[in-house]
Amino acid sequence: MSEKLWGGRFSEKTDKLVEKINASINVDKRLYSKDIEGSIAHVKMLAHESIIAEDEAGAIVKGLIKVHAQIEKGEIDYSDELEDIHMHVEDALGKVMEKASGHIAKKLHTARSRNDQIALDVRMYLKDEINNIISLIIGLQKTIVQKAQDHIDVVMPGYTHLQRAQPLLFSHHLMAYYEMFKRDRQRFEDCFKRTDVMPLGAAALAGTTYPVNREFVKELLEFSEVSENSIDAVSDRDFVVEFISDASIAMLHLSRFSEELILWSSSEFGFITISDAFTTGSSIMPQKKNPDVAELVRGKTGRVVGNLMAIITLLKSLPLAYNKDMQEDKEPLFDTVDTLKICLDVYARMIPNIKINKEKMQNSCSKGFMNATDLADYLTVKGVPFRESHALSGKLVAYALENKKELQDLSLTEFRKFSDLIEDDLFEYLTLESMIKRRKSYGGTSYDNVKSQIVKAFDELNNSE
């Protein structure tokens, strides 16, 4: 006869291979603390509503606290036979209370199903992890803004299509990532709202016949609201999909950042030098210094995006309400949490230790006709329609290429072959400093703009704590 907690109607023992495939304890054991916290709140509610006696609830709470201590000390042996963390906690509780009042332990599961129990555990877990991730994003943003402030005067080439386009401040480039991560933070804050819904009391799917007080549990566990529909409460994993989706976008941002750091640290660019503490060497080439951290973060992005595909595929055709397929939601969720957290953390540590090669960046702005647009703007200011100015500037670029010169290396005589409107003031107009200063449009790369952006960012970060 089966000894399973659910085995009353079964006459045969569960096949060992079925136990193995059915068990989730190796994955969901990390939920033990939330499972016990939720159980304590549940049993207090049972007593509050006189569903069980006060002294029985008190004994169960004391027993659960002991079980928590046993798990913390590693004194619980996990087994596939007990399937999941809920049944391990319940089994351990029975053993803890066996001598004095073992039968009372069996009252814990009154008015509750593992369906609403796991929904509760995952929501409680994810609420904490979302807050942890938001804190890590803020920490990363601080390092970015500080790096921008420390290198406010560094000019670098800006790129489109990975071709040199226009000069801009390195600090302005960094602040673009600040904005990306700000959106990530906002997405996680929004995801938190939909995670912060208390499902306990939905039972298996239809609610319970006991006079449970869901608002009481909501207050004990610090949820903002109670789920409105018992079917949706146990079958909803939208918040998991949303979280992994938000995490995927955050990882995409980290991956784009990684790609640039990898390029910039190469000999071909030489814009930055990554600290030895965040690089590795080659087993065969002694001279190598590889940007492995950035490469790993770039690679782990595929892992998180894969988790998003896994959870969407898992849920795409499930009928209501709970289905055993949903047991598979925790592996992609936990892996996403772990991956995103370590990537955010390592970047927050790596960025302050990156050396900026100011001279190399600035020298790279002197080639590639990055002042061609400013030449067109100069002619437009002189009264030439922009389309004509654009064409004239293009012809001057072609002339300079033919003569193996940059625009700033042409003489006034050469410029005037193309337009009599060009005067000596053009040469000052085409300097790097002048080109940067003129880009005063809101959000542009002028010194004053970027300094204001940095001040605003520090204010936002200080107010977010």
LODRENVO-706186 format. One record per residue (C-alpha): residue in one letter; x, y, z. Coordinates in steps of 0.5 Angstrom, whole numbers, padded with zeros to 4 digits, always signed. Layout:
N
aXYZ ...
END
This chain:
465
m+0000+0000+0000 s+0003+0007-0002 e+0005+0011+0004 k+0005+0018+0000 l+0001+0024+0003 w-0004+0023-0003 g-0004+0016-0003 g-0011+0014+0000 r-0014+0012-0006 f-0008+0008-0009 s-0007+0001-0008 e+0000+0000-0012 k+0007+0003-0010 t+0009+0008-0015 d+0014+0006-0020 k+0021+0009-0018 l+0022+0012-0025 v+0016+0015-0024 e+0018+0018-0017 k+0024+0021-0020 i+0021+0024-0026 n+0015+0027-0022 a+0020+0029-0016 s+0022+0037-0016 i+0025+0037-0010 n+0032+0038-0013 v+0030+0044-0016 d+0024+0047-0011 k+0028+0046-0005 r+0031+0053-0005 l+0023+0055-0003 y+0024+0052+0004 s+0024+0059+0007 k+0018+0062+0004 d+0014+0055+0004 i+0015+0055+0012 e+0013+0063+0012 g+0007+0061+0008 s+0005+0055+0012 i+0006+0059+0019 a+0001+0065+0016 h-0004+0060+0014 v-0004+0056+0021 k-0005+0063+0024 m-0011+0064+0020 l-0014+0057+0021 a-0014+0059+0029 h-0016+0066+0028 e-0022+0063+0024 s-0023+0058+0029 i-0022+0052+0024 i-0017+0049+0029 a-0016+0051+0036 e-0011+0056+0038 d-0006+0051+0042 e-0006+0047+0036 a-0004+0053+0032 g+0001+0055+0037 a+0004+0048+0037 i+0005+0047+0029 v+0008+0054+0029 k+0013+0052+0034 g+0014+0045+0030 l+0015+0049+0023 i+0020+0054+0026 k+0024+0047+0029 v+0024+0045+0021 h+0026+0051+0019 a+0032+0051+0023 q+0033+0043+0021 i+0034+0045+0014 e+0038+0051+0015 k+0043+0046+0019 g+0043+0041+0013 e+0039+0036+0018 i+0034+0034+0013 d+0035+0029+0008 y+0031+0030+0001 s+0028+0024-0002 d+0024+0023-0009 e+0019+0019-0005 l+0017+0026-0002 e+0017+0029-0009 d+0017+0037-0007 i+0019+0042-0002 h+0012+0042+0001 m+0012+0035+0003 h+0019+0035+0006 v+0016+0040+0010 e+0010+0037+0012 d+0014+0030+0013 a+0019+0034+0018 l+0014+0037+0022 g+0010+0031+0023 k+0017+0028+0026 v+0018+0034+0030 m+0011+0034+0033 e+0011+0026+0033 k+0012+0025+0041 a+0008+0030+0044 s+0002+0031+0038 g+0004+0028+0032 h-0003+0028+0030 i-0004+0036+0030 a+0001+0036+0025 k-0004+0033+0020 k-0008+0039+0021 l-0003+0044+0017 h-0006+0043+0010 t-0013+0044+0012 a-0016+0049+0007 r-0010+0049+0003 s-0008+0045-0004 r-0001+0044-0006 n-0003+0048-0012 d-0005+0055-0009 q+0001+0053-0004 i+0007+0053-0010 a+0003+0059-0013 l+0004+0063-0006 d+0012+0060-0005 v+0014+0063-0012 r+0011+0069-0011 m+0014+0071-0005 y+0021+0068-0007 l+0020+0072-0014 k+0018+0079-0010 d+0024+0078-0006 e+0029+0077-0012 i+0026+0083-0016 n+0028+0087-0010 n+0035+0084-0010 i+0035+0085-0018 i+0033+0092-0017 s+0038+0094-0012 l+0043+0091-0017 i+0041+0095-0023 i+0042+0101-0018 g+0049+0099-0016 l+0051+0098-0024 q+0048+0105-0026 k+0052+0108-0020 t+0058+0106-0023 i+0056+0108-0030 v+0054+0115-0028 q+0061+0115-0024 k+0065+0113-0029 a+0061+0118-0034 q+0063+0124-0029 d+0070+0122-0028 h+0071+0122-0036 i+0067+0128-0038 d+0072+0131-0042 v+0074+0125-0046 v+0071+0125-0054 m+0070+0119-0058 p+0068+0117-0064 g+0060+0115-0065 y+0058+0110-0069 t+0053+0108-0074 h+0053+0101-0078 l+0060+0100-0074 q+0063+0106-0078 r+0065+0112-0075 a+0060+0117-0076 q+0060+0123-0071 p+0064+0125-0065 l+0061+0125-0058 l+0063+0125-0051 f+0065+0118-0048 s+0061+0120-0042 h+0055+0121-0046 h+0056+0114-0049 l+0056+0111-0042 m+0049+0115-0040 a+0046+0111-0046 y+0047+0105-0042 y+0044+0109-0036 e+0038+0110-0039 m+0037+0103-0042 f+0038+0100-0035 k+0033+0105-0032 r+0028+0102-0037 d+0030+0095-0034 r+0029+0098-0027 q+0022+0101-0029 r+0020+0094-0032 f+0022+0090-0026 e+0018+0095-0021 d+0012+0094-0026 c+0013+0087-0026 f+0013+0087-0018 k+0006+0090-0018 r+0003+0083-0022 t+0007+0079-0017 d+0005+0082-0011 v-0002+0078-0011 m-0004+0073-0006 p-0006+0066-0008 l-0007+0062-0002 g-0014+0060-0001 a-0016+0058-0008 a-0014+0051-0006 a-0014+0046-0012 l-0018+0051-0016 a-0025+0052-0014 g-0024+0055-0007 t-0025+0052+0000 t-0031+0050+0004 y-0028+0053+0010 p-0029+0060+0012 v-0022+0062+0011 n-0020+0069+0012 r-0015+0071+0005 e-0015+0078+0007 f-0012+0076+0014 v-0006+0072+0010 k-0005+0078+0006 e-0003+0082+0011 l+0001+0077+0015 l+0005+0076+0009 e+0005+0083+0006 f+0002+0082+0000 s-0002+0088-0004 e-0008+0085-0006 v-0011+0078-0006 s-0013+0074-0013 e-0020+0075-0015 n-0021+0068-0019 s-0019+0062-0016 i-0018+0058-0022 d-0013+0064-0025 a-0010+0064-0018 v-0007+0057-0019 s-0006+0057-0026 d-0003+0064-0027 r+0004+0064-0029 d+0004+0071-0033 f+0008+0074-0027 v+0014+0069-0029 v+0014+0070-0036 e+0014+0077-0035 f+0020+0077-0030 i+0024+0073-0035 s+0022+0077-0041 d+0024+0083-0037 a+0030+0079-0035 s+0032+0078-0042 i+0031+0085-0044 a+0036+0087-0039 m+0041+0081-0041 l+0040+0084-0048 h+0043+0091-0045 l+0048+0087-0042 s+0050+0084-0048 r+0050+0090-0052 f+0055+0093-0047 s+0059+0087-0047 e+0060+0087-0055 e+0063+0094-0054 l+0067+0093-0048 i+0070+0087-0052 l+0071+0091-0059 w+0074+0097-0055 s+0079+0093-0051 s+0082+0090-0057 s+0088+0092-0060 e+0085+0095-0066 f+0081+0100-0062 g+0085+0100-0056 f+0080+0105-0053 i+0080+0101-0046 t+0084+0097-0042 i+0080+0092-0037 s+0083+0090-0031 d+0087+0084-0030 a+0082+0082-0024 f+0076+0081-0030 t+0080+0078-0035 t+0084+0071-0037 g+0089+0069-0041 s+0091+0063-0046 s+0093+0056-0044 i+0098+0057-0050 m+0099+0064-0052 p+0103+0068-0046 q+0101+0074-0049 k+0094+0074-0049 k+0089+0078-0044 n+0082+0076-0046 p+0075+0079-0044 d+0072+0073-0041 v+0067+0076-0037 a+0064+0081-0042 e+0064+0075-0047 l+0061+0070-0042 v+0056+0075-0040 r+0054+0076-0048 g+0054+0068-0048 k+0049+0068-0042 t+0044+0072-0045 g+0042+0067-0050 r+0041+0062-0044 v+0036+0067-0041 v+0033+0068-0048 g+0032+0061-0048 n+0029+0061-0041 l+0024+0066-0044 m+0022+0061-0050 a+0022+0055-0045 i+0017+0058-0040 i+0012+0061-0046 t+0013+0054-0050 l+0011+0051-0043 l+0005+0055-0042 k+0002+0056-0049 s-0003+0051-0049 l-0005+0049-0042 p-0012+0048-0041 l-0014+0051-0034 a-0013+0050-0028 y-0007+0047-0025 n-0003+0042-0030 k+0003+0038-0028 d+0007+0041-0033 m+0007+0048-0029 q+0012+0044-0024 e+0017+0046-0030 d+0017+0053-0029 k+0022+0054-0023 e+0028+0051-0027 p+0028+0057-0032 l+0026+0062-0027 f+0031+0060-0022 d+0036+0060-0027 t+0034+0067-0030 v+0035+0070-0023 d+0041+0067-0021 t+0044+0069-0028 l+0042+0076-0028 k+0044+0077-0021 i+0051+0075-0022 c+0052+0079-0029 l+0049+0085-0026 d+0054+0084-0020 v+0060+0083-0024 y+0059+0089-0028 a+0058+0093-0022 r+0065+0091-0020 m+0068+0091-0027 i+0067+0098-0029 p+0070+0102-0024 n+0077+0098-0026 i+0076+0099-0033 k+0082+0104-0035 i+0080+0109-0041 n+0085+0111-0046 k+0083+0118-0047 e+0088+0120-0052 k+0087+0114-0057 m+0080+0115-0057 q+0081+0123-0058 n+0086+0121-0064 s+0081+0116-0067 c+0076+0122-0068 s+0081+0126-0073 k+0080+0121-0078 g+0074+0118-0082 f+0071+0125-0084 m+0067+0125-0078 n+0066+0133-0079 a+0063+0132-0085 t+0056+0133-0083 d+0058+0140-0079 l+0061+0142-0086 a+0054+0141-0089 d+0051+0145-0082 y+0056+0151-0083 l+0054+0152-0091 t+0047+0151-0088 v+0048+0157-0083 k+0051+0161-0089 g+0045+0160-0093 v+0045+0154-0097 p+0039+0149-0097 f+0041+0143-0093 r+0040+0138-0099 e+0045+0143-0103 s+0050+0143-0097 h+0050+0136-0096 a+0052+0135-0103 l+0057+0140-0103 s+0060+0137-0097 g+0060+0130-0100 k+0064+0133-0106 l+0069+0135-0101 v+0070+0129-0098 a+0071+0125-0105 y+0076+0131-0106 a+0079+0130-0100 l+0079+0122-0101 e+0082+0123-0107 n+0088+0127-0104 k+0089+0123-0098 k+0087+0128-0093 e+0082+0129-0088 l+0077+0135-0089 q+0081+0139-0083 d+0087+0138-0087 l+0085+0142-0093 s+0087+0149-0095 l+0082+0155-0095 t+0083+0155-0102 e+0081+0148-0103 f+0075+0149-0100 r+0073+0155-0104 k+0074+0151-0110 f+0067+0148-0108 s+0064+0155-0105 d+0065+0162-0104 l+0061+0162-0098 i+0067+0158-0094 e+0071+0163-0090 d+0077+0162-0084 d+0072+0161-0079 l+0070+0154-0082 f+0077+0151-0079 e+0075+0153-0072 y+0068+0150-0073 l+0071+0143-0075 t+0075+0142-0069 l+0072+0137-0064 e+0071+0141-0058 s+0067+0146-0062 m+0063+0140-0065 i+0061+0137-0059 k+0059+0144-0056 r+0054+0146-0061 r+0050+0139-0060 k+0046+0143-0055 s+0039+0140-0057 y+0036+0137-0051 g+0039+0130-0050 g+0045+0131-0054 t+0052+0130-0053 s+0054+0138-0051 y+0058+0138-0045 d+0053+0142-0041 n+0048+0137-0043 v+0052+0131-0041 k+0053+0134-0034 s+0046+0136-0033 q+0044+0129-0035 i+0049+0126-0030 v+0047+0131-0024 k+0040+0128-0026 a+0042+0121-0026 f+0045+0122-0019 d+0039+0125-0016 e+0034+0119-0019 l+0039+0114-0016 n+0039+0117-0009 n+0032+0118-0009 s+0031+0111-0011 e+0034+0108-0005 
END
